[in-house]
Amino acid sequence: MSMEGRRIAITGPTAGIGRSAALELAGRGALLTLTRSLARRLQSTRAQALGPG
């Protein structure tokens, strides 16, 4: 199912289900807001979700 243009907030996107959901939804075109207390791990997930370019 396409998530193109949908806005989705995910808490805890750096590990487990939150990470899997973030990467899957990003791959389907969702616009994500990711929140996490550990900024370093959040940046890693963000970079992967955005992909190259």
mmCIF file of the C-alpha atoms, coordinates in Angstrom:
data_MODEL
# 
_entry.id   MODEL 
# 
loop_
_atom_site.group_PDB 
_atom_site.id 
_atom_site.type_symbol 
_atom_site.label_atom_id 
_atom_site.label_alt_id 
_atom_site.label_comp_id 
_atom_site.label_asym_id 
_atom_site.label_entity_id 
_atom_site.label_seq_id 
_atom_site.pdbx_PDB_ins_code 
_atom_site.Cartn_x 
_atom_site.Cartn_y 
_atom_site.Cartn_z 
_atom_site.occupancy 
_atom_site.B_iso_or_equiv 
_atom_site.pdbx_formal_charge 
_atom_site.auth_seq_id 
_atom_site.auth_comp_id 
_atom_site.auth_asym_id 
_atom_site.auth_atom_id 
_atom_site.pdbx_PDB_model_num 
ATOM 1  C CA . MET A 1 1  ? 0.000  0.000  0.000  1.00 0.00 ? 1  MET A CA 1 
ATOM 2  C CA . SER A 1 2  ? 1.348  3.418  -0.919 1.00 0.00 ? 2  SER A CA 1 
ATOM 3  C CA . MET A 1 3  ? 1.920  5.871  1.904  1.00 0.00 ? 3  MET A CA 1 
ATOM 4  C CA . GLU A 1 4  ? 2.931  8.626  -0.516 1.00 0.00 ? 4  GLU A CA 1 
ATOM 5  C CA . GLY A 1 5  ? 2.539  12.042 1.091  1.00 0.00 ? 5  GLY A CA 1 
ATOM 6  C CA . ARG A 1 6  ? 1.089  10.767 4.378  1.00 0.00 ? 6  ARG A CA 1 
ATOM 7  C CA . ARG A 1 7  ? 2.551  12.336 7.515  1.00 0.00 ? 7  ARG A CA 1 
ATOM 8  C CA . ILE A 1 8  ? 3.435  9.865  10.252 1.00 0.00 ? 8  ILE A CA 1 
ATOM 9  C CA . ALA A 1 9  ? 5.097  10.408 13.643 1.00 0.00 ? 9  ALA A CA 1 
ATOM 10 C CA . ILE A 1 10 ? 7.154  7.551  15.073 1.00 0.00 ? 10 ILE A CA 1 
ATOM 11 C CA . THR A 1 11 ? 8.585  7.501  18.576 1.00 0.00 ? 11 THR A CA 1 
ATOM 12 C CA . GLY A 1 12 ? 11.531 5.231  19.297 1.00 0.00 ? 12 GLY A CA 1 
ATOM 13 C CA . PRO A 1 13 ? 12.577 4.737  15.645 1.00 0.00 ? 13 PRO A CA 1 
ATOM 14 C CA . THR A 1 14 ? 16.153 3.666  16.397 1.00 0.00 ? 14 THR A CA 1 
ATOM 15 C CA . ALA A 1 15 ? 15.555 0.010  17.227 1.00 0.00 ? 15 ALA A CA 1 
ATOM 16 C CA . GLY A 1 16 ? 13.066 -2.828 17.007 1.00 0.00 ? 16 GLY A CA 1 
ATOM 17 C CA . ILE A 1 17 ? 9.558  -2.272 15.693 1.00 0.00 ? 17 ILE A CA 1 
ATOM 18 C CA . GLY A 1 18 ? 9.939  1.517  15.552 1.00 0.00 ? 18 GLY A CA 1 
ATOM 19 C CA . ARG A 1 19 ? 13.017 1.254  13.325 1.00 0.00 ? 19 ARG A CA 1 
ATOM 20 C CA . SER A 1 20 ? 11.407 -1.345 11.073 1.00 0.00 ? 20 SER A CA 1 
ATOM 21 C CA . ALA A 1 21 ? 8.287  0.781  10.753 1.00 0.00 ? 21 ALA A CA 1 
ATOM 22 C CA . ALA A 1 22 ? 10.283 3.930  9.972  1.00 0.00 ? 22 ALA A CA 1 
ATOM 23 C CA . LEU A 1 23 ? 12.279 2.271  7.213  1.00 0.00 ? 23 LEU A CA 1 
ATOM 24 C CA . GLU A 1 24 ? 9.249  0.490  5.710  1.00 0.00 ? 24 GLU A CA 1 
ATOM 25 C CA . LEU A 1 25 ? 7.066  3.607  5.726  1.00 0.00 ? 25 LEU A CA 1 
ATOM 26 C CA . ALA A 1 26 ? 9.844  5.777  4.297  1.00 0.00 ? 26 ALA A CA 1 
ATOM 27 C CA . GLY A 1 27 ? 10.241 3.252  1.508  1.00 0.00 ? 27 GLY A CA 1 
ATOM 28 C CA . ARG A 1 28 ? 6.533  3.610  0.748  1.00 0.00 ? 28 ARG A CA 1 
ATOM 29 C CA . GLY A 1 29 ? 6.775  7.400  0.458  1.00 0.00 ? 29 GLY A CA 1 
ATOM 30 C CA . ALA A 1 30 ? 5.554  8.523  3.892  1.00 0.00 ? 30 ALA A CA 1 
ATOM 31 C CA . LEU A 1 31 ? 6.728  11.835 5.343  1.00 0.00 ? 31 LEU A CA 1 
ATOM 32 C CA . LEU A 1 32 ? 8.106  10.915 8.756  1.00 0.00 ? 32 LEU A CA 1 
ATOM 33 C CA . THR A 1 33 ? 8.632  12.775 12.000 1.00 0.00 ? 33 THR A CA 1 
ATOM 34 C CA . LEU A 1 34 ? 11.044 10.749 14.128 1.00 0.00 ? 34 LEU A CA 1 
ATOM 35 C CA . THR A 1 35 ? 11.547 11.411 17.834 1.00 0.00 ? 35 THR A CA 1 
ATOM 36 C CA . ARG A 1 36 ? 14.078 9.786  20.138 1.00 0.00 ? 36 ARG A CA 1 
ATOM 37 C CA . SER A 1 37 ? 16.138 10.778 23.141 1.00 0.00 ? 37 SER A CA 1 
ATOM 38 C CA . LEU A 1 38 ? 19.419 9.431  21.683 1.00 0.00 ? 38 LEU A CA 1 
ATOM 39 C CA . ALA A 1 39 ? 20.238 11.841 18.851 1.00 0.00 ? 39 ALA A CA 1 
ATOM 40 C CA . ARG A 1 40 ? 23.172 9.825  17.469 1.00 0.00 ? 40 ARG A CA 1 
ATOM 41 C CA . ARG A 1 41 ? 21.017 6.746  16.857 1.00 0.00 ? 41 ARG A CA 1 
ATOM 42 C CA . LEU A 1 42 ? 18.213 8.884  15.461 1.00 0.00 ? 42 LEU A CA 1 
ATOM 43 C CA . GLN A 1 43 ? 20.558 10.395 12.859 1.00 0.00 ? 43 GLN A CA 1 
ATOM 44 C CA . SER A 1 44 ? 21.565 6.900  11.711 1.00 0.00 ? 44 SER A CA 1 
ATOM 45 C CA . THR A 1 45 ? 17.941 5.827  11.188 1.00 0.00 ? 45 THR A CA 1 
ATOM 46 C CA . ARG A 1 46 ? 17.129 9.132  9.498  1.00 0.00 ? 46 ARG A CA 1 
ATOM 47 C CA . ALA A 1 47 ? 20.013 8.732  7.043  1.00 0.00 ? 47 ALA A CA 1 
ATOM 48 C CA . GLN A 1 48 ? 18.888 5.210  6.146  1.00 0.00 ? 48 GLN A CA 1 
ATOM 49 C CA . ALA A 1 49 ? 15.253 6.234  5.746  1.00 0.00 ? 49 ALA A CA 1 
ATOM 50 C CA . LEU A 1 50 ? 16.167 9.122  3.435  1.00 0.00 ? 50 LEU A CA 1 
ATOM 51 C CA . GLY A 1 51 ? 18.481 6.925  1.371  1.00 0.00 ? 51 GLY A CA 1 
ATOM 52 C CA . PRO A 1 52 ? 20.928 8.224  -1.202 1.00 0.00 ? 52 PRO A CA 1 
ATOM 53 C CA . GLY A 1 53 ? 20.036 11.624 -2.603 1.00 0.00 ? 53 GLY A CA 1 
# 
